[in-house]
């Protein structure tokens, strides 16, 4: 399920959706905030162009909303049901979670978006 060749591998690692051989991002660390969204033009292994069109990743904003909701729900469940926190602390934990994980949410959203349109090609792996 999490092996090379699966969508989940490409989404969670940020690797090329076609060959899974290298990262799509110029800096793998999402917390290097000045480069959080800097994406390479193409894969140096399979030459896949990441920016299909000029505004391609605008669609990732919709995915980002859903991923953000998932993180917020997880923060709610953990703070309210596990730690029995009051409503005020639950709210603070949700806001804190969304702020702390914002770079990861942005990258996950882009990874999910591009993997909706590109698929793994096993013939490119041994190229």
C-alpha positions as CSV (number, residue, x, y, z in Angstrom):
1,X,0.0,0.0,0.0
2,X,2.9,2.4,0.8
3,X,5.3,1.0,-1.8
4,X,6.7,2.7,-4.8
5,X,4.1,2.5,-7.5
6,X,1.1,3.5,-5.3
7,X,-0.6,6.9,-5.2
8,X,-0.2,6.9,-1.5
9,X,3.6,6.7,-1.8
10,X,3.7,9.6,-4.2
11,X,1.3,11.7,-2.1
12,X,3.1,11.2,1.3
13,X,6.6,11.5,0.0
14,X,6.1,14.2,-2.6
15,X,7.8,12.2,-5.2
16,X,7.3,12.4,-9.0
17,X,3.8,11.0,-9.7
18,X,5.0,9.2,-12.9
19,X,8.3,7.5,-11.8
20,X,8.5,8.0,-8.0
21,X,12.3,8.5,-8.3
22,X,12.8,12.0,-7.0
23,X,11.1,14.8,-5.0
24,X,8.9,17.3,-6.9
25,X,10.1,20.0,-4.5
26,X,13.4,21.9,-4.6
27,X,13.7,21.6,-0.8
28,X,12.2,18.5,0.8
29,X,11.7,20.2,4.2
30,X,8.2,21.8,4.2
31,X,9.2,24.0,7.2
32,X,11.7,25.9,5.1
33,X,9.0,28.5,4.7
34,X,10.5,30.6,1.9
35,X,10.6,27.5,-0.3
36,X,7.5,25.6,0.9
37,X,5.8,25.8,-2.5
38,X,8.8,25.9,-4.8
39,X,8.4,23.0,-7.1
40,X,10.8,21.8,-9.8
41,X,9.8,22.5,-13.4
42,X,10.2,18.8,-14.3
43,X,11.5,15.5,-13.1
44,X,15.1,15.0,-13.9
45,X,14.6,11.2,-14.2
46,X,11.5,10.9,-16.4
47,X,11.2,14.6,-17.6
48,X,7.6,14.8,-16.5
49,X,6.5,18.5,-16.4
50,X,4.9,19.3,-13.1
51,X,3.2,22.5,-14.1
52,X,0.8,21.2,-16.6
53,X,-0.6,24.7,-17.1
54,X,0.2,28.1,-15.5
55,X,-2.5,28.0,-12.8
56,X,-2.6,24.2,-12.4
57,X,-2.1,24.2,-8.6
58,X,-5.0,26.6,-7.9
59,X,-7.2,23.5,-7.7
60,X,-5.1,22.3,-4.8
61,X,-6.8,25.0,-2.7
62,X,-10.0,23.0,-2.7
63,X,-8.0,19.9,-1.6
64,X,-6.3,22.0,1.1
65,X,-9.7,22.8,2.6
66,X,-10.5,19.1,3.0
67,X,-7.1,18.3,4.4
68,X,-7.3,21.2,6.8
69,X,-10.7,19.9,8.0
70,X,-9.2,16.4,8.6
71,X,-6.4,17.9,10.7
72,X,-8.9,20.1,12.6
73,X,-11.1,17.1,13.3
74,X,-8.1,15.1,14.5
75,X,-7.1,17.9,16.8
76,X,-10.6,18.1,18.2
77,X,-10.9,14.4,18.8
78,X,-7.5,14.2,20.5
79,X,-8.0,17.3,22.7
80,X,-11.6,16.8,23.6
81,X,-11.9,13.0,24.0
82,X,-8.4,12.0,24.9
83,X,-7.4,14.9,27.1
84,X,-10.9,16.0,28.2
85,X,-10.0,19.6,27.5
86,X,-12.5,22.4,27.8
87,X,-14.0,24.1,24.8
88,X,-11.6,27.0,25.0
89,X,-8.6,24.7,24.9
90,X,-10.1,22.6,22.2
91,X,-10.4,25.7,20.0
92,X,-6.8,26.7,20.8
93,X,-5.6,23.2,19.9
94,X,-7.4,23.3,16.6
95,X,-6.0,26.7,15.7
96,X,-2.5,25.7,16.8
97,X,-2.7,22.5,14.8
98,X,-3.7,24.3,11.7
99,X,-0.9,26.8,12.1
100,X,1.8,24.3,12.9
101,X,0.8,21.9,10.1
102,X,0.1,24.6,7.5
103,X,3.2,23.8,5.4
104,X,2.5,20.1,5.5
105,X,-1.2,20.7,4.6
106,X,-0.1,22.9,1.6
107,X,2.3,20.2,0.3
108,X,-0.1,17.3,0.9
109,X,-2.8,19.2,-1.0
110,X,-0.5,19.8,-4.0
111,X,0.6,16.2,-4.0
112,X,-3.0,14.9,-3.9
113,X,-4.0,17.3,-6.7
114,X,-1.2,16.4,-9.1
115,X,-1.8,12.6,-8.4
116,X,-5.4,13.0,-9.5
117,X,-4.2,13.8,-13.0
118,X,-0.9,11.8,-13.3
119,X,-0.4,8.1,-12.9
120,X,2.6,5.9,-12.1
121,X,4.3,4.4,-15.1
122,X,6.3,1.3,-14.2
123,X,8.1,1.5,-17.5
124,X,9.8,4.7,-16.4
125,X,11.4,3.2,-13.3
126,X,14.1,1.2,-15.1
127,X,14.8,3.9,-17.6
